């Protein structure tokens, strides 16, 4: 979530973000030394729109909250804590626009045609921004009554899928987002991540509370699903059985350091970004049915060297995770406290009744017994 370190891969372009900066490099070969670095804190400041003359300007520091590639990898977009959407062209890298968004964002995605980018925010709204008109204003598409945590689109651009804090996944028609096709209501906690299976567009992968997933990745070559849970140094590997619509557990990859993020590259394998300056990246490939770390190849050595040389942008996030802890339902045991207070109150009432029934003590400290009709006179 907000402000965490992130890893993104599309084709042979790898992006790592941390704080207000991100860097992009190539995994094509060890001879390709191309490197693009961008710092959001130095980006142009956009004036607040529709906020009124007396509204204070946002004081964000440019920390990147979410980022994503378009399907072809031709575009890259990010949002930061200064409420900005920044759009890039990747071939070659160039910043196309800096636009203001209404609220701080939690997730974003390009539609399959790459004509628009959808931005989900903390208030539960989804806005669309044109890619073809990079300076155009955003358009409100749909809204939830609670905070949105992820957004996705179907491969044919027919549906917009949104996941919120209140356990719901909504499937809306893209042409008329107010028209809801269905809800997916199988979760009992907030829905942290959703992902449409590329090879099976009718299937949706989703994750929820208990051990909330901060990343779901899919490898098309072997229908392999990798799951990274919040705050754990373990990556779980599953096999998708599309016919039975089941995920079959295969393996877990235990690392010695906190795992920040992960992503599949179709030609290389699974890249894992971890909190270790000496070895920031680990590359896994399947060998005889088991995923194994690859000895440091020339490409891995080159990319890791780039990260070590720019470690300052990552070290501020050391020890940070996706921070889903505040989203869990709060539970209160009021019954124990209630029963204890009730017992104390009953005991007090019983003692009060006993005092009322007891006669006053006599001269010798004993209670004096009165016969019927007997009266006492005192002067």
C-alpha positions as CSV (number, residue, x, y, z in Angstrom):
1,X,0.0,0.0,0.0
2,X,0.9,3.6,0.5
3,X,4.6,4.4,0.4
4,X,5.9,0.8,0.3
5,X,8.7,-0.3,-2.0
6,X,7.4,-1.7,-5.3
7,X,8.6,-3.8,-8.2
8,X,7.0,-3.9,-11.7
9,X,8.0,-5.8,-14.8
10,X,6.7,-5.6,-18.4
11,X,8.5,-7.3,-21.2
12,X,12.1,-6.8,-20.4
13,X,11.7,-3.5,-18.6
14,X,12.1,-3.5,-14.8
15,X,10.9,-0.7,-12.5
16,X,11.7,-0.4,-8.8
17,X,10.2,2.4,-6.7
18,X,10.9,3.6,-3.2
19,X,10.0,6.9,-1.5
20,X,9.5,9.6,-4.1
21,X,11.7,8.0,-6.8
22,X,11.7,5.2,-9.2
23,X,14.3,3.7,-11.6
24,X,13.8,1.8,-14.8
25,X,16.3,-0.5,-16.4
26,X,16.4,-3.4,-18.8
27,X,16.7,-7.2,-18.1
28,X,17.5,-7.9,-21.8
29,X,21.2,-8.4,-21.5
30,X,24.2,-7.4,-19.4
31,X,25.3,-5.0,-22.2
32,X,22.2,-2.8,-22.0
33,X,23.1,-0.1,-19.5
34,X,20.1,2.1,-20.1
35,X,18.8,3.6,-16.9
36,X,15.9,6.1,-16.3
37,X,15.5,7.7,-12.8
38,X,12.6,10.0,-11.9
39,X,12.0,11.9,-8.7
40,X,8.4,13.0,-8.0
41,X,9.4,15.5,-5.4
42,X,11.0,17.5,-8.2
43,X,8.0,17.2,-10.5
44,X,5.9,20.3,-11.2
45,X,3.3,21.2,-8.6
46,X,-0.3,21.4,-10.0
47,X,-2.8,23.8,-8.5
48,X,-5.7,22.3,-6.6
49,X,-8.8,22.0,-8.8
50,X,-12.4,22.5,-7.5
51,X,-11.2,23.0,-4.0
52,X,-12.3,26.6,-3.4
53,X,-10.1,29.6,-2.8
54,X,-9.6,29.0,0.9
55,X,-8.7,25.3,0.6
56,X,-5.0,24.7,1.6
57,X,-2.7,23.2,-0.9
58,X,-1.7,19.6,-0.4
59,X,1.6,19.2,1.5
60,X,2.6,15.8,0.2
61,X,6.2,15.0,-0.2
62,X,5.9,13.1,-3.5
63,X,6.0,9.6,-2.0
64,X,4.8,7.1,-4.7
65,X,1.6,5.3,-3.6
66,X,0.9,3.1,-6.6
67,X,2.3,2.4,-10.1
68,X,1.6,0.2,-13.1
69,X,2.5,-0.6,-16.7
70,X,0.1,-0.7,-19.6
71,X,-0.5,-4.1,-21.2
72,X,2.1,-3.5,-24.0
73,X,4.5,-1.8,-21.7
74,X,4.4,1.4,-23.8
75,X,3.1,3.5,-20.9
76,X,3.7,3.7,-17.2
77,X,1.7,5.6,-14.6
78,X,2.0,6.4,-10.9
79,X,0.2,8.3,-8.2
80,X,1.9,10.1,-5.2
81,X,0.9,11.5,-1.9
82,X,0.7,15.0,-3.4
83,X,-2.5,13.8,-5.2
84,X,-0.9,13.7,-8.6
85,X,-1.2,11.2,-11.5
86,X,2.0,11.2,-13.6
87,X,2.0,9.5,-17.0
88,X,5.1,8.3,-18.9
89,X,5.9,6.9,-22.3
90,X,8.5,4.2,-21.9
91,X,10.0,3.9,-25.5
92,X,11.9,6.0,-24.9
93,X,11.1,7.1,-21.3
94,X,9.4,10.5,-21.2
95,X,7.1,12.2,-18.8
96,X,3.9,13.0,-20.7
97,X,1.8,14.8,-18.1
98,X,1.3,15.6,-14.4
99,X,-2.4,15.8,-13.4
100,X,-4.2,16.4,-10.2
101,X,-6.5,13.7,-8.7
102,X,-9.3,14.4,-6.2
103,X,-7.9,12.3,-3.3
104,X,-5.0,10.1,-2.5
105,X,-5.1,6.9,-4.5
106,X,-4.8,3.3,-3.5
107,X,-4.5,1.5,-6.9
108,X,-4.5,2.2,-10.6
109,X,-4.6,0.2,-13.8
110,X,-4.7,0.8,-17.6
111,X,-7.6,-0.6,-19.6
112,X,-6.6,-3.2,-22.2
113,X,-6.9,-0.8,-25.2
114,X,-4.5,1.6,-23.3
115,X,-6.7,4.5,-24.1
116,X,-7.4,5.3,-20.4
117,X,-6.0,4.7,-16.9
118,X,-8.3,4.0,-14.0
119,X,-7.5,5.4,-10.6
120,X,-9.1,4.1,-7.3
121,X,-9.0,6.3,-4.2
122,X,-9.4,6.1,-0.4
123,X,-13.0,7.5,-0.5
124,X,-14.2,4.6,-2.7
125,X,-14.3,6.4,-6.1
126,X,-12.8,5.4,-9.5
127,X,-11.8,8.1,-12.0
128,X,-10.7,7.6,-15.6
129,X,-8.0,9.7,-17.2
130,X,-7.3,9.7,-20.9
131,X,-3.9,8.5,-22.2
132,X,-4.5,9.8,-25.7
133,X,-5.2,13.3,-24.3
134,X,-2.5,13.3,-21.5
135,X,-3.6,16.7,-20.1
136,X,-7.3,15.9,-20.0
137,X,-9.2,16.1,-16.7
138,X,-10.4,13.0,-14.9
139,X,-13.9,11.6,-15.1
140,X,-15.8,9.9,-12.2
141,X,-16.7,6.4,-13.3
142,X,-18.1,4.7,-10.2
143,X,-18.1,4.8,-6.4
144,X,-18.2,2.5,-3.4
145,X,-19.3,3.4,0.1
146,X,-16.0,2.3,1.6
147,X,-12.3,2.6,0.8
148,X,-11.1,0.9,-2.4
149,X,-8.0,-1.3,-2.2
150,X,-7.6,-2.5,-5.8
151,X,-9.0,-2.1,-9.3
152,X,-8.8,-4.3,-12.4
153,X,-10.3,-4.6,-15.9
154,X,-11.3,-7.6,-17.9
155,X,-9.1,-8.4,-20.9
156,X,-11.9,-7.4,-23.3
157,X,-12.5,-4.1,-21.5
158,X,-16.1,-5.0,-20.9
159,X,-15.9,-5.0,-17.1
160,X,-14.4,-2.9,-14.3
161,X,-13.6,-4.9,-11.1
162,X,-13.2,-3.1,-7.8
163,X,-12.3,-4.5,-4.4
164,X,-13.1,-2.6,-1.1
165,X,-12.5,-2.6,2.6
166,X,-16.0,-4.0,3.3
167,X,-15.4,-7.5,1.9
168,X,-16.9,-6.9,-1.5
169,X,-15.7,-7.3,-5.1
170,X,-18.0,-5.5,-7.6
171,X,-18.1,-6.2,-11.3
172,X,-19.4,-3.2,-13.2
173,X,-20.0,-2.7,-16.9
174,X,-17.3,-0.4,-18.3
175,X,-19.6,1.2,-20.8
176,X,-22.1,2.1,-18.0
177,X,-20.3,1.7,-14.7
178,X,-23.5,2.5,-12.7
179,X,-24.8,-0.8,-14.0
180,X,-23.5,-3.6,-11.8
181,X,-23.2,-7.1,-13.4
182,X,-22.5,-8.9,-10.1
183,X,-20.9,-9.0,-6.7
184,X,-18.3,-11.5,-5.4
185,X,-19.1,-12.0,-1.7
186,X,-17.0,-14.9,-0.6
187,X,-14.6,-12.9,1.7
188,X,-15.1,-12.1,5.3
189,X,-12.4,-9.4,5.6
190,X,-11.2,-6.6,3.4
191,X,-10.2,-7.6,-0.1
192,X,-6.6,-6.6,-0.5
193,X,-5.8,-7.7,-4.1
194,X,-7.6,-8.9,-7.2
195,X,-6.2,-10.1,-10.5
196,X,-7.9,-11.4,-13.7
197,X,-6.3,-14.6,-15.0
198,X,-4.8,-13.7,-18.4
199,X,-5.2,-17.2,-19.9
200,X,-8.7,-17.6,-18.3
201,X,-10.5,-14.2,-18.5
202,X,-13.6,-15.7,-16.8
203,X,-11.6,-16.4,-13.6
204,X,-10.6,-13.9,-10.9
205,X,-8.0,-14.3,-8.3
206,X,-8.5,-12.4,-5.0
207,X,-7.1,-12.3,-1.5
208,X,-8.5,-11.2,1.8
209,X,-7.6,-10.7,5.5
210,X,-6.0,-13.0,8.0
211,X,-2.8,-13.1,6.0
212,X,-3.5,-10.4,3.5
213,X,-1.8,-10.7,0.2
214,X,0.2,-7.6,-0.9
215,X,0.9,-9.1,-4.3
216,X,-0.7,-11.7,-6.6
217,X,1.4,-12.6,-9.7
218,X,0.6,-15.0,-12.6
219,X,3.0,-16.8,-14.9
220,X,1.3,-17.8,-18.2
221,X,3.8,-20.5,-19.2
222,X,2.8,-23.0,-16.5
223,X,-0.4,-21.4,-15.1
224,X,1.6,-20.6,-12.0
225,X,0.4,-18.3,-9.2
226,X,2.8,-16.6,-6.7
227,X,1.4,-15.1,-3.6
228,X,3.2,-12.7,-1.3
229,X,1.6,-12.0,2.1
230,X,1.9,-8.8,4.1
231,X,5.0,-8.7,6.2
232,X,6.3,-12.3,5.6
233,X,9.6,-13.3,4.1
234,X,7.9,-16.1,2.2
235,X,6.5,-16.5,-1.4
236,X,3.9,-19.1,-1.9
237,X,3.6,-21.0,-5.2
238,X,0.4,-22.5,-6.5
239,X,-0.7,-24.2,-9.7
240,X,-4.0,-23.1,-11.2
241,X,-6.4,-25.9,-12.1
242,X,-8.7,-23.9,-14.4
243,X,-11.1,-26.8,-15.0
244,X,-11.8,-27.3,-11.3
245,X,-11.3,-23.6,-10.5
246,X,-8.8,-24.4,-7.8
247,X,-5.4,-23.3,-6.7
248,X,-3.2,-26.3,-5.8
249,X,-0.4,-25.6,-3.4
250,X,3.1,-26.5,-4.8
251,X,5.9,-24.8,-2.9
252,X,7.0,-22.0,-0.6
253,X,10.1,-20.0,-1.2
254,X,11.6,-18.8,2.2
255,X,14.0,-15.9,2.1
256,X,16.3,-14.6,4.8
257,X,15.1,-11.0,4.5
258,X,11.8,-9.2,4.3
259,X,10.3,-9.4,0.9
260,X,9.1,-6.1,-0.5
261,X,7.6,-7.2,-3.8
262,X,7.8,-9.7,-6.6
263,X,6.9,-10.1,-10.3
264,X,7.1,-12.7,-13.1
265,X,9.0,-12.1,-16.3
266,X,7.9,-14.6,-18.9
267,X,11.4,-15.3,-20.3
268,X,13.4,-15.2,-17.0
269,X,11.2,-16.4,-14.2
270,X,10.2,-14.9,-10.8
271,X,12.0,-11.7,-9.6
272,X,11.9,-11.1,-5.9
273,X,12.8,-7.7,-4.3
274,X,14.0,-8.0,-0.7
275,X,15.4,-5.8,2.0
276,X,19.1,-6.6,1.6
277,X,21.5,-4.2,0.1
278,X,24.1,-6.9,-0.8
279,X,21.5,-9.0,-2.7
280,X,18.4,-6.8,-3.3
281,X,17.1,-9.1,-6.1
282,X,16.7,-12.9,-6.2
283,X,15.7,-14.7,-9.4
284,X,13.8,-18.0,-9.3
285,X,13.3,-20.5,-12.2
286,X,11.5,-23.9,-12.3
287,X,13.9,-26.8,-12.3
288,X,12.4,-30.3,-12.5
289,X,9.1,-29.0,-11.1
290,X,10.6,-27.1,-8.2
291,X,11.4,-23.3,-8.2
292,X,15.1,-22.7,-7.4
293,X,17.1,-19.5,-7.0
294,X,19.4,-18.9,-10.0
295,X,23.1,-18.4,-9.4
296,X,24.1,-14.8,-10.0
297,X,23.9,-14.4,-13.7
298,X,25.2,-11.5,-15.7
299,X,21.8,-9.8,-15.9
300,X,21.0,-10.4,-12.2
301,X,24.4,-9.0,-11.3
302,X,23.9,-5.9,-13.5
303,X,20.4,-5.1,-12.2
304,X,21.4,-5.7,-8.5
305,X,24.3,-3.4,-9.0
306,X,22.0,-0.7,-10.2
307,X,19.9,-1.0,-7.1
308,X,22.9,-1.0,-4.8
309,X,24.1,2.2,-6.4
310,X,20.6,3.8,-5.7
311,X,20.0,2.1,-2.3
312,X,19.2,5.5,-0.7
313,X,15.7,5.5,-2.3
314,X,14.9,2.1,-0.7
315,X,16.6,2.3,2.7
316,X,13.9,4.7,4.0
317,X,11.4,1.9,3.6
318,X,13.5,-0.7,5.4
319,X,11.2,-2.7,7.8
320,X,8.0,-1.3,6.1
321,X,5.3,-3.6,4.7
322,X,2.0,-3.1,2.9
323,X,0.5,-2.1,6.3
324,X,-2.9,-3.7,6.2
325,X,-3.1,-3.9,10.0
326,X,-5.4,-0.9,10.3
327,X,-8.0,-2.5,7.9
328,X,-8.9,-5.5,10.0
329,X,-12.2,-5.6,11.9
330,X,-11.9,-4.5,15.5
331,X,-13.4,-7.0,18.0
332,X,-14.4,-6.2,21.5
333,X,-15.3,-8.6,24.4
334,X,-18.0,-6.5,26.1
335,X,-19.7,-9.5,27.6
336,X,-17.0,-10.3,30.2
337,X,-17.0,-6.7,31.5
338,X,-20.8,-6.6,31.5
339,X,-21.1,-9.8,33.5
340,X,-18.5,-8.6,36.1
341,X,-20.2,-5.3,36.6
342,X,-23.6,-7.0,36.9
343,X,-22.3,-9.4,39.5
344,X,-20.9,-6.4,41.5
345,X,-24.2,-4.5,41.3
346,X,-26.2,-7.5,42.4
347,X,-23.9,-8.0,45.4
348,X,-24.2,-4.4,46.4
349,X,-28.0,-4.6,46.2
350,X,-28.0,-7.8,48.3
351,X,-25.9,-6.2,51.0
352,X,-28.1,-3.1,51.1
353,X,-31.2,-5.3,51.6
354,X,-29.5,-7.2,54.4
355,X,-28.6,-3.9,56.2
356,X,-32.2,-2.7,56.0
357,X,-33.6,-6.0,57.5
358,X,-31.1,-6.1,60.5
359,X,-32.5,-4.3,63.7
360,X,-30.3,-1.7,65.5
361,X,-27.9,-3.0,68.1
362,X,-28.8,-3.0,71.9
363,X,-26.9,-1.5,74.8
364,X,-24.6,-4.5,75.0
365,X,-23.9,-4.4,71.3
366,X,-26.6,-7.1,70.6
367,X,-29.7,-6.6,68.7
368,X,-32.7,-6.0,71.0
369,X,-35.8,-8.2,70.4
370,X,-39.2,-6.4,70.7
371,X,-42.3,-8.1,71.8
372,X,-45.6,-7.4,70.0
373,X,-47.2,-4.2,71.4
374,X,-44.1,-3.3,73.3
375,X,-42.9,0.3,73.0
376,X,-39.9,2.2,74.3
377,X,-39.8,5.7,75.7
378,X,-36.7,7.8,75.8
379,X,-36.2,11.2,77.6
